[in-house]
Amino acid sequence: MATSHPNCPLAHLFTSLLALQLCLPLSQAALPPHHPHPAHVPSLVPHSPTPLARSRFSAQTQLDFSTHCNSSCFHRAEQGARPDELSQKLAFETLYSDGSRTLTAVDVEDDDGGEVEEWEDVNVRLPPRRPSKRRLKRQVGSGRHKRVRRQIYGADGRFNIRGENFLLDYPFSTAVRISTGCTGVLVSNRHVLTAAHCVHDGKDYVKGARKLRVGFLTPPYLNATGPGQENPDPPRKALVRWVRVRRTRVPKGWIQGPQEVSMDFDYALLELRWPHRRPFMRLAVAPSADDLAGKRIHFSGFDSDRPGELVYRFCPVEDESNDLIYQHCDARPGASGSGVYGRVWDSTLERWERKVIGVFSGHQWLEIDGENRDYNVAVRFTPLKFAQICYWVHGNQLDCSHD
């Protein structure tokens, strides 16, 4: 079953809301969006990998990730980017299970084979959004006040997901644990998407990345004894089956960059040593929040304050830049790397589909026009990021021409 936190007096209300969210069609989702704009996805042409020195694995995992961003940071993508900047940020490192690593440079090309001229030519252009008075009341005041990092906003709106009927059912079955203490999401039969800071601190790989593993939750009944065997005290919580990671890929935009820039590239892809048999969630270029069903995002993760539990939450998008999704979904350390998904209109199937449109990263102070705004943030999949991750998954561009 799905339950809210046992200490919450609104448990029945939260459970009812969850059932409504999962089982009933949203009124906004009954019809396709008024102005669907299929995203144009460029092509990434990789160079031959260059060998690098073996990693020292000297970094410490930072689960409580937080950054600061001002107006120049928030509007940075609107100014466009030179082709060499694009290629540099979209180059990527590959870490192998034996500790060796390589660097792969890339060229960004349009459909006609020409080089992409500017970042804004291939990204979704977002209208400027001003925070409403309701949102400003929930946000932190001027910089003269003491900043208090908030990851739970008001009443805790998270749900514990329990029981085989939920843990093994889509979409909750796509959430997996990362051995460094984070969360990931299944995006193919052997690939897991997570946050880059879960495996790399921007300078070096974390100690736990040396023998990185992905954990699959196993409901208690699968761990019980067989027929005729006594088991007076069966486990109450799900156990975890761990699988080794064959290789890890991290974008160069995350490595050795200032945090206010690198947070835009806080994602990594893990390739499992063996394929799994669980359903996975497809990737998509993140549309504007106005084109998401209910204008909501969802994600499930392993929050540190609820050990052994899978925790689900959903909330409206509060604001968005070209690279980040700003929201007040309740979360705690450990949820980093969760696949952020929304109901996106699939023009081919002519229906709303859950698709991963970002990765939950952490917390950010957004300082614009003298106001300090306090958000939890997720990395937003632009067409370029989608093209990069899709190439990592498929190994070619033929399957990455559209989301």
PyMOL commands that set and color helices and strands:
alter all, ss='L'
color gray80, all
select helices_A, chain A and resi 11-23+27-29+71-74+76-79+83-90+119-122+133-138+164-167+172-174+196-198+207-211+220-223+259-265+289-291+293-295+383-394
alter helices_A, ss='H'
color red, helices_A
select strands_A, chain A and resi 2-4+43-46+50-52+66-70+92-96+101-104+106-109+159-161+175-178+183-186+191-194+213-218+239-251+268-272+296-301+310-320+324-327+339-346+351-368+371-380
alter strands_A, ss='S'
color yellow, strands_A
deselect
rebuild
show_as cartoon
